[in-house]
Amino acid sequence: MDTKPWLKNYPPRIPANINENEYDNLLEFFTEVFKKYKSKNAFECMGQVLTYGEVDTLSTYFGAYLHSRGLKPGDRFALMMPNLLQYPIAVFGALKAGLIIVNTNPLYTPREMEYQFNDSGVKGILILENFASNLEKVLPKTQIETIIVTSIGEMHSWLKGALINFTVRNIKKMVPKFQIPNTVNFMHALREGRNFDLIDFENGPDNVIVHQYTGGTTGISKGAMLTNKNMVSNMLQIKTWMVDHLEEGNEVTLSPLPMYHIFAFTVNCLAMLSYGAHMVLVLNPRDIPSVIKEFKNHKISLMTGLNTLFNALNNHPSFASTDFSKLKITVGGGMAVQKAVADKWKAITGCVLSEGYGMTESSPLITVNPLNGTGKQGSIGLPVSSTDVRIVDSQYNPLPVGEVGEIQAKGPQVMKGYYNKPEETEITIKDGWLCTGDIGYMDEDGYFYIVDRKKDMILVSGFNVYPNEIEGVVASHPKVLEVAAIGVPDEKSGEVPKLFIVKKDESLKESEIIAFCKENLTNYKVPKHVEFRKELPKTNVGKILRRELR
């Protein structure tokens, strides 16, 4: 039996394996690309551009500043902001300082922030002022000592920056009042950093460089420990897969997905650095006109996104009149790409919308459809170079072609484990195989398909939402007796959470529950539907049966 049938369907120049030892660490890779593309445009946001050379210099200042504040190699450093120029400077600077990056979703509530910061042991943070009031609420309960606050306008010219900040603070009122002592702003950190040098440190392939938080395949949010080797390997796997389509130093890529999400971080940031691309950052991906504006301002050659974003663009009246002549690659990930959306995208742009699949635990890419359009619709594609994928039964025995079971993956991009959670790691990694928790099958050509999810996870616009967490919050409401959460289909988000509640107090209203959830949960976790019932279906030992509610 051919154990790797996908290899015969690889496009001509794609190798079976990458050289996962090409770089010892990400810093070696950064040093190479910053020098190679020094004078080329690297990142752009709201019209402001930084070259590769400028990003290199500024990130060195930032890293040196973090050392001057007492942060040491191995310490955890959180970044909490949308796509701004500050993000790549800070992320590269923190890595140059040997710190472990903790990407934090800016939409997190204080409760979620407190959990993540304490679970990871975060010592320092760079945070956008819009979210600082939430940090103020939890700061005394964390180990955070170094706080750098930035604003949306801070990296722009004095006049433009002042106008942006005035609008954001005073007209749109997007910055709640906060008072945090001993903070500095981002530009101050860069100015001060010029006076210091980076400290040398050991930086091997197995050094953990990112704690990327995920619901993973089970339960509560966990920090996936991603190493130099993991990130370098996945960057090379993605770079290799694009070899027939992109030219070094000549591409303009669009990044509407936030870089704090592993998909955008690895594809749009790391892999595009390897091509010397000019990366255009979009501050708010839900602002569809702003995404279209970047398409009109630039000859975009690559874009990544979620099904929901492609769908919104497809249906916007001014999108079809855009120039797509340079668009070579569009990749959808984070959630299933619907056939109708992919077909319409191809009809409008002339570019194939290829679906990829991965997990935070795999840095993230595991499989992807060939970018030349020879892939199979509805499939999550072929395993990327140096990656094994198989289907197993409940005893982890490999299953033959066409049989349905759990998808397992093995490769140099698979995480070291979950931070401080050895039991969870053992559940998720079996003999080097990553148990994805997704149920699927492989066809005779080596293409993989997902049919269902093993767990009760709800996938909202590419974010993992766990019923346990929602139920835990709702169950703490004084008027709730019992609660169960499930995912229900939604045209915009793929799925949304729905609650089934047995009341303790008859006065309880749906609006009261939704408001309570908004206080305690990030927006995408807030249930969109509430149904009150006299009782919930249960097993004979009293466990609520979610599958019956579905």
LUMVOBA-435007 format. One line per field, with one value per residue (C-alpha): y, x, z. Coordinates in steps of 0.25 Angstrom, whole numbers, plus 5000, padded with zeros to 4 digits. Each point is the difference from the previous one (the first is absolute). Example, Ala and Ser with C-alpha at 12.3 -4.5 7.8 and 13.67 -1.06 7.14 Angstrom:
BEGIN
py = 4982|5014 .
px = 5049|5006 .
pz = 5031|4998 .
//
This chain:
BEGIN
py = 5000|5014|5007|5014|5000|5015|5001|4996|5012|5010|5011|4998|5009|4997|4990|4989|5006|5013|5003|5002|5003|5012|5009|4997|5011|5011|5011|4993|5001|5015|5004|4994|5007|5013|5001|4994|5010|5012|5011|4993|5003|4990|5005|5010|5005|5011|5006|4999|4992|4993|4994|4987|5008|5009|4988|4994|5012|5003|4986|5000|5013|4994|4987|5007|5009|4987|4995|5014|4998|4987|4991|4987|4990|4989|5011|5001|5012|5003|5008|5005|5008|4999|5001|5012|5003|4999|4985|4995|5009|4995|4985|5000|5009|4991|4987|5007|5002|4985|5002|4991|5007|4998|5005|5005|5003|5015|4995|4993|5003|5003|4986|4994|5009|4997|4985|5001|5009|4992|4986|5005|5008|5013|5010|5011|5005|5009|5004|5010|5011|4996|4987|5006|5002|4985|4998|5009|4991|4988|5005|4999|4985|4998|4999|5011|5011|5006|5007|5007|5007|5004|5008|4997|5013|4999|4995|5011|5014|5010|5006|4988|4992|5011|5001|4984|5000|5012|4993|4987|5006|5011|4998|4985|4999|4987|5002|4997|5008|4993|5003|4991|5005|4998|4998|5005|5002|4993|5011|5003|4985|5001|5013|4994|4987|5007|5002|4985|4987|4986|4989|4988|4987|4985|4999|4985|4993|4995|5013|5004|5014|5001|4996|5000|4999|4991|4992|4989|4986|5000|5009|5013|5010|4995|5005|4992|5001|5002|4999|5007|4986|5000|5015|4998|4987|5005|5013|4992|4990|5012|5007|4987|4998|5014|4998|5000|5012|5011|5008|5004|5015|5003|4996|5009|4992|5003|4997|5002|4989|5004|4996|4996|4988|4989|4998|5015|5000|4988|5002|5016|5003|4990|4993|5013|5006|4988|5006|5014|5004|5013|4997|5009|4999|5002|5006|4994|4989|5002|5013|4995|5013|5002|4986|5004|5013|4993|4992|5012|5007|4988|4989|4989|4987|4991|5001|4991|5000|4992|4996|5011|5011|4994|4999|5015|5005|4991|5007|5014|5009|5007|4987|4995|5013|4998|4996|4986|4998|4998|4991|4986|4993|5001|4990|4997|4994|5001|4994|4992|5008|4998|4996|5011|5010|4994|5000|5014|5005|4993|5006|5014|5000|4989|4995|4986|5000|4989|4993|4997|4993|5001|5002|5009|4988|4998|5014|4999|4994|4985|4999|5009|4999|5002|5015|4997|4996|4985|4998|4993|5009|4997|4994|5006|4996|4992|4999|5011|4995|4992|4998|4986|5000|4987|4996|4992|4992|5002|4991|5008|4989|5006|4999|4997|5010|5005|4995|5011|5002|5011|5008|4999|5008|4999|5009|5010|5011|4992|5007|4996|4999|5009|5009|4994|4990|4986|4992|5009|4998|4985|5000|5008|4994|4985|4994|5013|5001|5012|4996|5011|4996|5002|4988|4998|4990|4999|4997|4992|5012|5004|5012|5001|5004|5004|4995|5003|5004|4990|5010|5010|5012|5011|5007|5015|5007|4991|5002|4987|5002|4990|4997|4997|5014|5007|4990|5003|5015|4999|4990|5011|5008|5000|4997|4988|4986|4992|5004|4994|5006|4995|5006|5003|5003|5015|5006|5011|4993|4985|4997|5008|4995|4997|4998|4991|5004|4995|5012|5001|5013|5002|5015|4996|5006|4997|5015|4998|4988|5006|5012|4991|4993|5013|5004|4987|4994|5005|5005|4988|4990|5008|4991|5005|4992|4996|4989|4998|4986|4993|4989|4996|4986|4992|4986|4991|5005|5015|5005|5009|4995|5011|4991|4999|5015|5001 .
px = 5000|5005|5002|5002|4991|5000|5014|4997|4990|5010|5002|5013|5010|4994|5010|4996|5008|5005|5014|4995|5014|5002|5000|5003|4990|4990|5011|5009|4989|4997|5014|5001|4987|5002|5014|4995|4988|5005|4995|4987|4987|4996|4988|4989|4988|4991|5009|5013|5011|5012|5012|5006|5012|4992|4992|5014|5005|4988|4998|5014|4997|4987|5007|5012|4989|4993|5014|5003|4986|5005|4993|5009|5001|4989|4990|4986|4996|4986|4995|4986|4996|4994|5009|5008|5015|5003|4997|5011|5011|4996|4999|5013|5006|4995|5006|5013|5000|4997|4986|4989|4988|4986|4991|4987|4987|4996|4986|5002|4992|5008|4997|5006|5012|5003|4999|5010|5010|5001|4999|5012|5007|5001|5010|4998|4990|4998|4986|4991|4994|4986|5001|5008|4988|4998|5015|4998|4989|5009|5014|5001|4997|5011|5016|5000|5011|5003|4989|5001|4988|4998|4989|4995|5007|5013|5008|4995|5006|4997|4988|4994|5002|4994|4987|4999|5001|4990|4990|5001|5000|4991|4990|4999|5002|5008|5009|4994|5007|5011|5011|5012|5012|5014|4996|5008|4996|5005|5009|5006|5004|5006|5008|5005|5004|5010|5009|5001|5005|4993|5005|5005|4993|4999|4990|4999|4989|4993|4999|4985|4998|4984|4989|4989|4987|4989|4988|5008|4993|4995|4994|5006|5009|5015|5013|5005|5016|5005|5015|5010|5000|4984|4999|5012|4995|4986|5005|5009|4988|4991|5012|5002|4986|4999|5013|4993|4992|5008|5012|5010|5000|4988|4987|4990|4992|4987|4999|4986|5000|5007|5014|4997|4993|5010|4995|5003|5013|5006|4995|4998|5012|5011|4998|4998|5013|5007|4995|5004|4985|4994|4990|4988|4993|4985|4996|4986|4996|4986|5000|4998|5002|5014|5004|4995|5007|5013|4997|4998|5012|5010|5002|4997|5006|4997|4989|4996|4986|4989|4987|4992|5010|5000|4985|4998|5010|4992|4987|5006|4995|5013|5009|4998|5005|5014|5013|5003|5010|5012|4992|5007|4997|4988|5000|4988|5002|4995|4987|4994|5000|4986|4999|4990|5010|5012|4993|4995|5014|5006|4990|5002|5015|5005|5008|4998|4996|5008|4997|5010|4999|5008|5000|5007|5007|5006|5005|4989|5001|4998|4993|4997|4994|5010|5000|4999|4985|5003|4994|4987|4988|4995|5014|5010|5011|5013|5010|5011|5014|5007|4986|4993|4985|4991|4986|4999|4989|4997|5012|5009|5002|5002|4987|5000|4997|4985|4998|4996|5007|5008|5011|5014|5012|5015|5011|5010|4990|4992|5001|5009|4988|4991|5006|4999|4990|5007|4987|4993|5013|4999|4986|5003|5013|5001|5014|5003|4986|4992|4985|4992|4987|4994|4993|5003|5005|5011|4996|5009|5008|5004|4990|4994|4986|4994|4986|4998|5006|5003|4998|4988|5008|4993|5007|4997|5007|5012|5001|4998|4989|4998|4986|5006|5005|4987|4992|5010|4997|4985|4998|5006|4988|4991|4987|5005|4998|5006|5006|5006|5007|5001|5003|4990|5002|5001|5002|5010|5009|4998|4995|4995|4998|4986|4995|4990|4996|4992|4996|5001|4992|4989|5003|5013|4999|5009|5005|5005|5008|5006|5004|5007|5007|5005|5006|5008|5003|5007|4990|5001|4997|4987|4988|4991|4988|4994|4989|4993|4996|4994|5011|5012|5002|5010|5007|4996|5012|4995|5009|4993|4999|5005|4998|4985|4999|5006 .
pz = 5000|4996|5014|4993|4988|5000|4995|4986|5000|5004|4990|4992|5008|5014|5007|5009|5012|5004|5006|5014|5005|4990|5012|5014|5005|4995|5003|4989|4990|5004|4999|4986|4995|5006|4994|4986|4999|5008|4991|4996|5006|5011|5007|4997|5009|4997|4990|5009|4994|5007|4992|5004|5005|5009|5006|5003|5007|5007|5005|5005|5008|5006|5004|5007|5007|5005|5006|5006|5008|5006|4991|4997|4989|5003|5007|4994|4993|4995|4988|5000|4988|4986|4987|5002|4996|5015|4999|4991|5007|5014|4996|4993|5011|5011|4993|4998|5015|5002|5006|4998|4992|5006|4989|5007|4993|5002|5002|5012|5013|5013|5005|4987|5001|5014|4998|4988|5006|5013|4993|4991|5011|4992|5005|4990|4990|4988|4999|4992|5008|4996|5008|5012|5009|5000|5004|5011|5006|5001|5001|5015|4999|4989|5000|4990|5003|4987|4993|4986|4995|4986|4991|4986|4995|5007|4988|4991|4998|5011|4993|4994|5013|5008|4991|5001|5015|5002|4991|5007|5014|4999|4989|4999|5015|4998|5012|5014|5011|5007|5011|5000|5007|4994|4986|4988|4985|4989|4994|5013|5001|4986|5003|5013|4994|4991|5013|5003|4993|4999|5009|4994|5003|4996|4989|4995|4991|5012|5008|5002|4994|5000|5009|4991|5007|4995|5005|4993|4998|5015|5010|5006|4993|5000|4995|4988|5002|4986|4998|4990|4992|5000|4995|4990|4994|4998|4994|4990|4997|4996|4992|4993|4996|4994|4992|4986|5003|5007|4996|5011|5002|4991|5007|5008|5010|5007|5015|5005|5010|5013|5002|5014|4994|4996|4986|4996|5009|4993|4985|4999|5009|5000|4986|4993|5007|4993|4986|5004|4998|5003|5010|5001|5014|5002|5013|5001|4991|5003|4993|4986|4993|5006|4995|4986|5001|5001|4988|4992|5006|4997|4990|5010|4996|5012|5011|5011|5007|5006|4992|5007|4995|4986|5000|5005|4989|4989|5004|5001|4988|4998|5001|4985|4994|5006|4992|5003|4989|5010|5010|4999|5013|5010|5011|5010|5014|5014|4996|4988|4986|4995|4985|4996|5006|4993|4987|5001|5004|4987|4992|5005|5002|4990|5011|5006|5015|5006|5013|5011|5013|5013|5015|5010|5004|4987|4998|4992|4986|4998|4987|4988|4986|4989|4996|4985|5001|4999|5014|5003|5004|5014|5004|5010|4990|5001|5011|4999|4998|5012|5005|5003|5001|5003|5004|5013|5008|5014|5004|4991|4990|4986|4991|4984|4989|5001|5015|5009|5013|5008|4992|5006|4995|5002|4995|5005|5002|5011|5013|5012|5009|5008|5010|5014|4996|4998|5002|4988|4992|5002|4995|4988|4995|4999|4996|4993|4993|5002|5003|4993|5005|4986|4994|4985|4989|4989|4986|4990|4995|5014|5002|5014|5003|5014|5003|5014|5013|5011|5011|5002|4996|4993|4989|4999|4988|5002|5015|5009|5010|5011|5006|5013|5002|4996|5009|5011|4999|4998|5012|5009|4997|5013|4992|4992|5004|4989|4987|4987|4988|4986|4986|4990|4985|4997|4986|5004|5011|4996|5014|5012|5014|5005|5014|5006|5014|5012|5008|5015|5000|4991|4998|4992|4986|4987|5000|5015|4996|4987|5008|5011|4989|4994|5013|5002|4986|4988|4989|4991|5012|5004|4997|4989|5003|5013|5002|5014|5003|5012|5000|4992|4994|5009|5000|5012|5008|4998|4989|4991|4985|4991|4988|5003|5001|4986 .
//
